Amino acid sequence: MRRRDFLLATAAAGVATARAAAAPDAYPKAPERVVRAFCDADFGGAQTASKTWPSLAQYAVWPDAPGWDTFTIVAGYTVSPLRRTARSASIRVVYDVLGVLEGDEARETPERPAVIYRLVRRAGRWKVASPQLDPHVSPKIALRILDGLEHNEYVAPDIEKIRASRALVLRMAGR
């Protein structure tokens, strides 16, 4: 029986270790990791709905997001640290912008702008203090926004514009 108990305890410890390894990471400690988490949440659409906003808000100092009508469509971004002191940090993000979605109209505007995010320490955590940009979303999220508009009865007169915007976003995404 002792061998069986040992094997069960070993297996249970292995499962607990695997669960701990699979658990979500704690709040990022380095400012560039905070900005990366912030950008990841934004890219995934966190600024597009009030129910997803908290996943982005945890990394920022501002309490809520304005209602955005414009979304920047990005293929990706790179994050690199610039400067860090005990109380502040600056992180450079270069976005690979494909275009914009303004209301129901998409436009191609390819560019690679650099944005300097400024962070401050609040309650022992790094938080993004500025800038507060419009959502920078993936093409997948832009398509989801357009799909929601296409099925909204109030925008029926603009259905062709929505479908043209959807086709453009698909083209921007290389599909």
C-alpha positions in Angstrom: 0.0 0.0 0.0 2.8 2.4 0.7 4.1 2.2 -2.9 0.6 2.9 -4.2 0.2 5.9 -1.8 3.6 7.2 -2.9 2.7 6.9 -6.6 -0.6 8.6 -6.0 1.1 11.4 -4.1 3.7 11.8 -6.8 1.0 11.9 -9.5 -1.0 14.5 -7.6 2.1 16.6 -7.1 2.8 16.4 -10.9 -0.8 17.5 -11.7 -0.5 20.4 -9.2 2.8 21.5 -10.8 1.4 21.3 -14.3 -1.6 23.4 -13.2 0.6 26.0 -11.6 2.7 26.1 -14.8 -0.5 26.5 -16.9 -1.9 29.2 -14.6 -2.0 32.7 -16.0 1.1 34.8 -15.2 0.9 37.3 -12.4 0.8 41.0 -13.2 3.9 41.8 -15.3 6.8 43.3 -13.3 8.8 45.0 -16.0 7.3 48.1 -17.8 7.9 46.7 -21.3 5.9 43.5 -20.3 3.1 45.7 -19.0 3.0 47.6 -22.4 3.1 44.2 -24.2 0.2 42.9 -22.1 -1.6 46.2 -22.7 -1.0 46.0 -26.5 -2.0 42.3 -26.6 -5.3 43.1 -24.9 -6.0 46.0 -27.2 -5.1 44.0 -30.3 -7.6 41.3 -29.1 -10.4 43.9 -28.9 -10.4 44.8 -25.2 -11.3 48.4 -26.0 -14.3 47.5 -28.2 -16.7 46.5 -25.5 -17.4 47.4 -21.9 -17.3 43.7 -20.9 -13.8 43.3 -22.2 -12.5 46.7 -21.1 -11.3 45.4 -17.6 -8.7 43.2 -19.3 -7.0 46.4 -20.7 -7.9 48.8 -17.8 -5.8 46.8 -15.3 -2.7 48.1 -17.2 -3.7 51.8 -17.4 -4.2 54.7 -15.0 -7.4 56.0 -16.6 -10.6 54.6 -15.1 -12.7 54.1 -18.3 -12.5 54.3 -22.0 -14.3 56.7 -24.2 -16.7 55.3 -26.8 -14.6 54.9 -29.9 -16.0 55.2 -33.4 -12.5 54.8 -35.1 -10.4 51.7 -34.9 -6.8 51.4 -36.1 -6.3 48.0 -37.8 -2.8 46.6 -37.2 -1.1 43.5 -38.3 1.2 43.6 -35.2 3.6 45.6 -33.2 7.0 45.6 -31.6 7.8 46.7 -28.1 11.2 48.0 -26.9 12.2 49.8 -23.7 13.6 53.3 -23.9 14.1 54.7 -20.4 13.3 53.6 -16.8 13.7 55.3 -13.4 12.3 54.2 -10.1 8.9 56.0 -10.8 8.6 56.2 -14.5 9.4 54.5 -17.8 9.1 55.1 -21.5 8.4 52.2 -23.9 8.5 52.5 -27.7 5.9 50.6 -29.7 6.0 50.5 -33.5 2.7 49.5 -35.0 2.4 47.8 -38.3 -0.8 49.7 -39.3 -2.9 48.3 -42.2 -5.7 50.8 -42.1 -8.5 52.4 -40.2 -12.1 51.6 -39.6 -14.2 54.7 -39.1 -17.8 53.8 -38.3 -18.7 51.4 -41.2 -16.0 52.6 -43.6 -12.5 51.0 -43.8 -9.6 52.7 -45.5 -6.1 51.4 -46.2 -3.5 53.5 -44.5 -0.3 51.4 -44.3 2.3 52.9 -42.1 4.7 52.0 -39.2 4.2 54.8 -36.6 6.2 54.8 -33.4 4.3 55.6 -30.2 6.1 56.3 -26.9 4.1 54.9 -24.0 4.8 56.6 -20.6 4.3 54.5 -17.5 4.2 55.4 -13.8 4.3 53.3 -10.7 1.0 53.0 -8.8 0.7 50.8 -5.7 3.9 49.0 -6.7 2.7 48.3 -10.3 3.7 49.8 -13.6 0.7 51.4 -15.3 0.4 53.1 -18.7 -0.2 56.8 -18.1 -0.2 58.0 -21.7 -1.2 58.2 -24.5 -4.7 57.0 -24.5 -5.1 56.0 -28.2 -8.1 54.7 -30.2 -8.2 50.9 -30.2 -5.5 49.2 -32.2 -7.1 46.0 -33.2 -6.3 42.9 -35.3 -8.0 42.4 -38.7 -10.0 39.6 -37.0 -11.5 42.1 -34.5 -12.2 44.7 -37.3 -14.1 42.0 -39.2 -16.1 41.1 -36.0 -17.0 44.8 -35.7 -18.1 44.9 -39.3 -20.1 41.6 -39.0 -21.9 43.2 -36.0 -22.8 46.2 -38.1 -23.9 44.0 -41.1 -26.5 42.3 -38.9 -27.8 45.5 -37.3 -31.2 46.5 -38.8 -30.4 50.2 -38.3 -27.6 50.2 -40.8 -29.4 48.3 -43.6 -29.1 51.3 -46.0 -25.3 51.1 -45.6 -25.0 47.4 -46.1 -23.1 47.7 -49.4 -20.6 50.1 -47.7 -20.2 47.6 -44.8 -19.6 44.7 -47.2 -17.0 46.7 -49.2 -15.2 47.6 -46.0 -15.3 43.9 -45.0 -13.7 42.9 -48.3 -11.1 45.6 -47.9 -10.1 44.4 -44.4 -9.9 40.8 -45.7 -7.6 42.1 -48.5 -5.5 44.1 -45.9 -5.2 40.9 -43.9 -4.0 39.0 -46.9 -6.9 36.6 -47.1 
